[in-house]
């Protein structure tokens, strides 16, 4: 009572459909590669007048990247006081469940 039909037996119409689908996929991949490989030739430069450029330069000089300092934070070692300062109510023990 075993039905040992092969899953890879196709009639002529199904084989031609699979071949056509394969050709479409390869064609689309090739077209995508050709379109993506070519750089955009029509790129133009943007010119800004002196007043706007001076304003941009002053904004860049006012912004200091060193003004922000990264502090290490490990939520696994947070105390109840720090949790309360961060706005976590109920204490840290109510948020962490150990099996």
N, C-alpha and C positions, 0 to 999 in steps of 0.2 A: 504494500500500500504506500510505498514511498514514491513521491513524484520527483524524479531527478531531472527536471527541465533545467537547461542552462539559462542563465540570466543574460548571456551575451549573444544570443541568436536574434538578429534583427532582420526584418525583411528589407527589400531594396529601398523602399520609401523612407524607412526609419534611418537606414545607413546614410542616405543622401541628406536627410535633415540634420543628422549629427555632424556630417562633414561641413554643411553650410553654416551651422552654428559655430563650429571650430574656426572657419574662415572669417566669420564676422568678428569673433573675439580677437583673433590675431590681427585683423585689420584695424580694429579700434585701438588695440594696444600700440600698434605701429604708428597710427595717426597721433595718438596722445604723446608718444615719444618724440615724434618730429615736431609737433607744435610746442612742446615744453622745452625742447633742446635749443630752439632759436630764441635769442634774446630780443627784447622789444627794441626796435630800431628808432621809433618815433619819440624817444625820451627827450624831453626838453628841460633846460635849466630854468629855475624860478628866480626871478630878480626881485629884490625888495628895495624900496627906496631907503635913503640914509636915516630918516627919522624912525622908521619901523625897525631898521637894523640896529640902531642905537638903543631902542627900547628892548629889543631882544637880548642884546649884549648885556644891558644892565640887569635884566632878569636872570640871565645865566650867571652873572657875577654874584648876585645876591643869594642864589641857591648854593648851599654848601652841602656836599655829599657827606662830609664828616660830621655833620650836625646830628645824624641819627646813629645811635650806637646799638649794636645788637647784643642782647643779653641772653645767655643760655637759659633755657627753660625746660625742665624735665617734669612733666605732670605726675610721674610716678613717685617723686619725692616731695610732694607739696604738703605743707603743714596745714593745720586747721586755721591758723591765723592768716596765712597767705591766701587760703581758699576763701575766707571771709572777706579779705581785702579785694579779691577779684570778683566778689559778688556771688559766690557759690554758697547757697544756704544749705543747712542740714549737716554740715561737716563733711569732711572728705571721706570718712568711712562709709557714708551712705551711698556714695557714688561708685566706690570700688567694691566689687564682690569677688572674693576669693573662693575658689571651689574647695 
